[in-house]
Amino acid sequence: MIEYKTSDGWIDYYYYDWVTSDGKTILKWHSEPHNEDERYQTTTEPYHIHLPASETLHNMYRLANFEHQTLRSIIEFILLFDKALPSFQNYTAKKP
């Protein structure tokens, strides 16, 4: 987690990265603007999500981030995902 703050203490932009204990990326939520090259922008510029590097061909691929723009909402997503995933995995494992 890296935050860059304004002189009056507000978060200017951030890098909130969700990684495994061995350092593998799960997801990254970033809010830095990409004004220098519009090809790097999403419809929610400056908010965007990076998938794991193994899922993308290059760094230009980002997902728009409409809802998870605060640390609180990102942590809530992670906690819900952590609770829901085991149930989903058990459900899919039972299918023929």
QUIVEN-V265579 format. One record per residue. N is the residue number from 1. PSI is psi in radians with two decimals (NA if undefined). Layout:
BEGIN
N|PSI + N|PSI
END
This chain:
BEGIN
1|2.13 + 2|2.28 + 3|2.38 + 4|2.15 + 5|2.69 + 6|2.97 + 7|-0.41 + 8|0.24 + 9|-0.01 + 10|2.58 + 11|2.09 + 12|-0.89 + 13|2.86 + 14|2.87 + 15|1.80 + 16|1.89 + 17|2.28 + 18|2.00 + 19|2.75 + 20|2.98 + 21|-0.39 + 22|0.26 + 23|0.14 + 24|2.36 + 25|2.33 + 26|-1.06 + 27|2.74 + 28|2.27 + 29|2.07 + 30|2.75 + 31|0.37 + 32|2.43 + 33|2.66 + 34|1.14 + 35|-0.42 + 36|-0.39 + 37|1.90 + 38|-0.34 + 39|-0.39 + 40|-0.10 + 41|2.66 + 42|3.05 + 43|-0.25 + 44|0.39 + 45|2.25 + 46|0.01 + 47|2.28 + 48|2.86 + 49|2.37 + 50|2.36 + 51|2.95 + 52|2.55 + 53|-0.56 + 54|-0.30 + 55|-0.14 + 56|2.66 + 57|-0.52 + 58|3.00 + 59|-0.13 + 60|-0.36 + 61|2.01 + 62|2.67 + 63|2.49 + 64|2.54 + 65|1.63 + 66|-0.59 + 67|-0.60 + 68|1.36 + 69|-0.06 + 70|2.73 + 71|-0.69 + 72|-0.81 + 73|-0.56 + 74|-0.78 + 75|-0.71 + 76|-0.75 + 77|-0.82 + 78|-0.79 + 79|-0.75 + 80|-0.74 + 81|-0.77 + 82|-0.63 + 83|-0.68 + 84|-0.61 + 85|-0.81 + 86|-0.67 + 87|-0.72 + 88|-0.73 + 89|-0.70 + 90|-0.68 + 91|-0.82 + 92|-0.50 + 93|-0.44 + 94|-0.28 + 95|2.54 + 96|NA
END
